[in-house]
């Protein structure tokens, strides 16, 4: 927890009240709950950015036949070289 930075945020009373109820229900501090919400939103933004980039790359690959010419590293070889992380 040493990497935490104190940050002041102004919330509407209704937002603060709802967050307080959620935090109490989940047995978390308000700060912990807000960090969880911020992390979820940041993950969602990164996902959307990666999705957008992947769609652009797909367009490039479909337009340029040279980009789809695989070398010796294709198919299962590629998956073995770059396994999906879980």
Secondary structure by P-SEA (a helix, b strand, c coil): cccbbbbbbbbcaaaaaaaaaaaaaacccaaaaaaaaaaaaaaaaaaaaaaaaaaaaaaaaaacccccccccccaaaaaaaccccc
